[in-house]
């Protein structure tokens, strides 16, 4: 799978190798800042982030809140603004409440 992070128009604006949720958090913040500085109407789609294959199957259709990606160690970037990191166990426990 590609490491490319693309906008809703398909423009490549960043990269994430899937190793660290903290890196993804920082990269999304950098990209959003860059898009604001450009006065761009482009957006990022949490469901189009690289390495979706690292999400547990139970979270592939998760809709309770934005799930931007999970790293190889089980930490996930979550939230509308991609501003939190939660363990995959915590996200899974929330998903079992039938919010999706």
WOZIHU-V102218 format. One record per pair of residues at least 12 apart in sequence whose ideal C-beta (glycine too) atoms are under 7 Angstrom apart, sorted by the first residue. I is the first residue (numbers start at 0). J is the second residue. If there is no record, write none. Layout:
BEGIN
I,J / I,J
END
This chain:
BEGIN
0,49 / 0,50 / 0,52 / 1,49 / 2,14 / 2,15 / 2,16 / 2,49 / 3,49 / 4,26 / 4,30 / 4,48 / 4,49 / 5,47 / 6,41 / 6,42 / 6,43 / 7,41 / 7,42 / 7,44 / 8,41 / 10,41 / 12,30 / 12,33 / 13,26 / 13,29 / 13,30 / 15,49 / 15,50 / 15,68 / 17,49 / 17,50 / 17,53 / 17,70 / 17,71 / 18,70 / 18,71 / 19,70 / 20,69 / 20,70 / 20,74 / 20,75 / 20,76 / 20,84 / 21,84 / 23,67 / 23,68 / 23,76 / 24,76 / 24,81 / 24,84 / 27,43 / 27,67 / 27,76 / 27,81 / 30,43 / 45,65 / 45,66 / 45,67 / 48,67 / 48,68 / 50,68 / 53,69 / 53,70 / 53,71 / 54,69 / 55,87 / 55,91 / 57,91 / 57,94 / 58,90 / 58,91 / 58,94 / 60,99 / 61,94 / 61,99 / 62,99 / 63,93 / 63,94 / 63,98 / 63,99 / 64,77 / 64,78 / 64,79 / 65,77 / 65,78 / 65,79 / 65,81 / 66,90 / 67,81 / 69,87 / 73,86 / 73,87 / 74,86 / 75,87 / 75,90 / 77,90
END
